[in-house]
Amino acid sequence: MIALIGLPGSGKSTVGRQLARRLQLPFFDSDHVIEQRLGCSIREYFEREGEDRFRDLEASVIDELTQGPAAVLSTGGGAVLRPENRQNLHARTQV
């Protein structure tokens, strides 16, 4: 699995889609997975529930996605703020 990290708006999703296509691997954007599960935007959830609750959910999604089959994963801009995310990404993916 390959994981892309970086600042918001730095092109992780754009590059991730292209890389996944070239490698013929599935592509996952952790922010999009979170929004699909929530049924609302991350911004709305963040404002309503707070950063800690959002980061808990984000950590759970990253944990789940990094245990799956080979793929390209684009993480949210703040995903590396949590030590558990850094550990899972480092142990389970090429970052």
C-alpha positions in Angstrom: 0.0 0.0 0.0 1.1 3.5 -0.8 0.0 6.5 1.4 0.2 10.1 0.4 0.5 12.7 3.1 0.9 16.5 3.0 -0.7 19.8 3.6 -4.3 20.4 2.6 -4.6 21.4 -1.0 -1.1 20.0 -1.9 -2.5 17.6 -4.5 -2.6 14.3 -2.6 -5.9 13.2 -4.1 -5.1 14.3 -7.6 -1.7 12.5 -7.6 -3.2 9.6 -5.7 -5.8 9.0 -8.4 -3.3 9.1 -11.2 -0.8 6.9 -9.3 -3.5 4.3 -8.6 -4.6 4.3 -12.2 -1.0 3.8 -13.4 -0.4 1.0 -10.9 -3.8 -0.5 -11.5 -4.7 -0.3 -7.8 -7.8 0.9 -6.0 -7.7 4.5 -4.7 -9.0 5.7 -1.4 -9.2 9.2 0.0 -9.6 9.0 3.7 -11.5 12.3 3.8 -14.0 11.0 1.2 -14.5 7.7 3.1 -15.2 9.7 6.3 -17.7 12.0 4.6 -19.5 9.0 3.0 -19.8 7.3 6.4 -21.0 10.5 8.1 -23.4 11.6 5.5 -22.2 15.2 5.9 -19.0 17.2 5.2 -16.0 17.0 7.4 -16.4 20.7 8.1 -19.9 20.3 9.4 -18.9 17.4 11.6 -15.8 19.2 12.8 -17.9 22.3 13.8 -20.6 20.2 15.4 -18.5 17.6 17.3 -15.1 19.2 17.6 -11.6 18.3 16.5 -11.1 15.4 19.0 -14.1 13.5 17.9 -13.2 14.0 14.2 -9.6 12.9 14.8 -10.9 9.8 16.6 -13.0 8.9 13.5 -10.1 9.7 11.2 -7.8 7.4 13.1 -10.3 4.6 12.9 -10.7 5.0 9.2 -7.0 5.1 8.6 -6.5 2.1 10.8 -9.1 0.2 8.7 -7.9 1.3 5.3 -4.2 0.5 6.0 -5.1 -3.1 6.9 -6.8 -3.7 3.5 -5.4 -5.0 0.3 -2.8 -3.1 -1.9 -4.1 0.4 -2.8 -3.2 4.0 -2.9 -4.4 6.1 0.0 -4.6 9.8 0.3 -4.9 11.0 3.9 -6.4 14.2 5.2 -4.0 17.1 5.8 -4.0 16.7 9.6 -3.9 12.9 9.7 -0.2 12.9 10.8 -1.0 14.9 13.9 -1.9 11.7 15.7 1.0 9.4 16.7 -1.2 6.3 16.1 -1.8 7.4 12.5 1.9 8.0 11.9 2.6 4.6 13.4 0.0 2.8 11.3 1.1 4.6 8.1 4.7 3.9 8.7 4.2 0.2 9.6 1.7 -0.7 6.9 2.4 1.5 3.9 5.0 3.2 1.8 4.6 6.9 2.8 
